[in-house]
């Protein structure tokens, strides 16, 4: 969200960024402060010195810090993932690779063992379960909470958050405009290599699609070794390339060059940013209907939406798009038009400013 901070500064707002890691650059209206955010005394002194009108929080998980900031200044918090409502952080059952449909309750402790959805170390699990009520109390007390999808709003409301306080604002998608778009000889996957991201289903599909189709996998993670072993055992080593993590400009080049993106996540995606990013380069997406994916992936309009873990469906749609370049281009154009409206930066900034005006004293 550093780009949003810079845009707010260019619009005349004085922006102070408090950070523990990162934070580079700056300008007349944009200043960075490296701060231990768990040191509440120092944090309070800095906030009283800066005297901000509002606070805008991202990826700040310490509830005591959130509470302290909200006591000092009206606070908006962006909730990007499931950590506030889920002791396992992902609302995902590893036992059968399905999404958890339940709000937080004492049952979560039992499901940690039955469903493998959270740590099964007793003391660690007890610590997480005991921390949740206070975390809920702190976050429910915030004036406004921002989420990127209607799906995430529903999850918070199911956990007794006030619907009027939860505002849906899809994350803006800004990509370089000077990259040539064409439809190359490979399809693309971008994401962490974890069980939740479902790469193994795409690899299984690759073993059944046209042998002319190649796949580039951008990302890394704990499942990489297993994914590489599966690639080898399926006889795909000459058609599948693991690139590891790449700088964002390079990822954008691959979006622009690929034929289309496959998004095989099986966990309840809070948003799924790589899909809209690829769509901004006029590339359709094939993905599973999990979490918020259906909010930006419209079946038959900018790609294809399948039931989770449907390998045969992946095979059919991959072959179809690969063999019909005109359809691929058509879906890509329609997708870009939709995402430009759905995740527009200027609209996002205007709504953010209006929200700040509502809560500031």
TAGIMO-V54121 format. One record per residue. N is the residue number from 0. RES is the residue in three letters. PHI is phi in whole degrees, 0 to 359 (* if undefined). Layout:
# TAGIMO-V54121
N RES PHI
N RES PHI
This chain:
# TAGIMO-V54121
0 UNK *
1 UNK 299
2 UNK 294
3 UNK 296
4 UNK 300
5 UNK 294
6 UNK 293
7 UNK 297
8 UNK 297
9 UNK 292
10 UNK 273
11 UNK 100
12 UNK 278
13 UNK 273
14 UNK 243
15 UNK 251
16 UNK 251
17 UNK 263
18 UNK 214
19 UNK 256
20 UNK 224
21 UNK 86
22 UNK 80
23 UNK 229
24 UNK 79
25 UNK 145
26 UNK 178
27 UNK 301
28 UNK 254
29 UNK 229
30 UNK 229
31 UNK 253
32 UNK 228
33 UNK 281
34 UNK 213
35 UNK 285
36 UNK 286
37 UNK 271
38 UNK 274
39 UNK 291
40 UNK 293
41 UNK 295
42 UNK 298
43 UNK 298
44 UNK 298
45 UNK 292
46 UNK 295
47 UNK 293
48 UNK 287
49 UNK 282
50 UNK 54
51 UNK 287
52 UNK 284
53 UNK 217
54 UNK 243
55 UNK 232
56 UNK 259
57 UNK 228
58 UNK 50
59 UNK 253
60 UNK 263
61 UNK 287
62 UNK 294
63 UNK 292
64 UNK 291
65 UNK 301
66 UNK 298
67 UNK 299
68 UNK 298
69 UNK 293
70 UNK 289
71 UNK 266
72 UNK 204
73 UNK 306
74 UNK 235
75 UNK 253
76 UNK 241
77 UNK 269
78 UNK 257
79 UNK 263
80 UNK 212
81 UNK 266
82 UNK 296
83 UNK 294
84 UNK 254
85 UNK 230
86 UNK 293
87 UNK 264
88 UNK 79
89 UNK 238
90 UNK 48
91 UNK 217
92 UNK 271
93 UNK 290
94 UNK 297
95 UNK 226
96 UNK 56
97 UNK 235
98 UNK 281
99 UNK 286
100 UNK 264
101 UNK 255
102 UNK 287
103 UNK 296
104 UNK 198
105 UNK 298
106 UNK 297
107 UNK 302
108 UNK 294
109 UNK 290
110 UNK 296
111 UNK 304
112 UNK 269
113 UNK 281
114 UNK 259
115 UNK 57
116 UNK 247
117 UNK 202
118 UNK 303
119 UNK 251
120 UNK 280
121 UNK 305
122 UNK 292
123 UNK 294
124 UNK 294
125 UNK 299
126 UNK 300
127 UNK 294
128 UNK 294
129 UNK 289
130 UNK 282
131 UNK 297
132 UNK 304
133 UNK 293
134 UNK 298
135 UNK 299
136 UNK 302
137 UNK 297
138 UNK 284
139 UNK 292
140 UNK 277
141 UNK 292
142 UNK 299
143 UNK 214
144 UNK 234
145 UNK 255
146 UNK 228
147 UNK 269
148 UNK 208
149 UNK 297
150 UNK 302
151 UNK 294
152 UNK 298
153 UNK 300
154 UNK 296
155 UNK 292
156 UNK 297
157 UNK 296
158 UNK 261
159 UNK 70
160 UNK 277
161 UNK 291
162 UNK 303
163 UNK 291
164 UNK 274
165 UNK 263
166 UNK 247
167 UNK 269
168 UNK 221
169 UNK 306
170 UNK 299
171 UNK 294
172 UNK 246
173 UNK 245
174 UNK 230
175 UNK 302
176 UNK 260
177 UNK 253
178 UNK 260
179 UNK 291
180 UNK 261
181 UNK 212
182 UNK 245
183 UNK 278
184 UNK 257
185 UNK 210
186 UNK 255
187 UNK 228
188 UNK 235
189 UNK 228
190 UNK 162
191 UNK 292
192 UNK 269
193 UNK 231
194 UNK 303
195 UNK 299
196 UNK 279
197 UNK 69
198 UNK 300
199 UNK 299
200 UNK 289
201 UNK 293
202 UNK 296
203 UNK 298
204 UNK 292
205 UNK 301
206 UNK 289
207 UNK 246
208 UNK 275
209 UNK 307
210 UNK 294
211 UNK 283
212 UNK 275
213 UNK 249
214 UNK 230
215 UNK 251
216 UNK 247
217 UNK 257
218 UNK 141
219 UNK 207
220 UNK 159
221 UNK 295
222 UNK 266
223 UNK 301
224 UNK 299
225 UNK 295
226 UNK 295
227 UNK 292
228 UNK 296
229 UNK 296
230 UNK 303
231 UNK 294
232 UNK 293
233 UNK 272
234 UNK 72
235 UNK 252
236 UNK 300
237 UNK 273
238 UNK 241
239 UNK 239
240 UNK 241
241 UNK 262
242 UNK 264
243 UNK 75
244 UNK 289
245 UNK 233
246 UNK 301
247 UNK 304
248 UNK 301
249 UNK 290
250 UNK 299
251 UNK 298
252 UNK 298
253 UNK 290
254 UNK 304
255 UNK 291
256 UNK 262
257 UNK 287
258 UNK 283
259 UNK 193
260 UNK 255
261 UNK 248
262 UNK 237
263 UNK 267
264 UNK 305
265 UNK 243
266 UNK 268
267 UNK 284
268 UNK 300
269 UNK 293
270 UNK 207
271 UNK 94
272 UNK 301
273 UNK 296
274 UNK 296
275 UNK 300
276 UNK 299
277 UNK 297
278 UNK 297
279 UNK 295
280 UNK 260
281 UNK 62
282 UNK 247
283 UNK 291
284 UNK 231
285 UNK 249
286 UNK 211
287 UNK 267
288 UNK 277
289 UNK 228
290 UNK 55
291 UNK 267
292 UNK 302
293 UNK 291
294 UNK 283
295 UNK 242
296 UNK 251
297 UNK 257
298 UNK 301
299 UNK 81
300 UNK 251
301 UNK 228
302 UNK 154
303 UNK 226
304 UNK 248
305 UNK 242
306 UNK 291
307 UNK 304
308 UNK 69
309 UNK 276
310 UNK 294
311 UNK 296
312 UNK 296
313 UNK 301
314 UNK 302
315 UNK 299
316 UNK 287
317 UNK 297
318 UNK 299
319 UNK 297
320 UNK 295
321 UNK 299
322 UNK 270
323 UNK 233
324 UNK 294
325 UNK 296
326 UNK 296
327 UNK 302
328 UNK 294
329 UNK 297
330 UNK 296
331 UNK 296
332 UNK 297
333 UNK 297
334 UNK 294
335 UNK 298
336 UNK 299
337 UNK 292
338 UNK 292
339 UNK 301
340 UNK 275
341 UNK 293
342 UNK 232
343 UNK 282
344 UNK 294
345 UNK 295
346 UNK 296
347 UNK 298
348 UNK 297
349 UNK 297
350 UNK 295
351 UNK 296
352 UNK 297
353 UNK 296
354 UNK 293
355 UNK 300
356 UNK 298
357 UNK 289
358 UNK 259
359 UNK 286
360 UNK 293
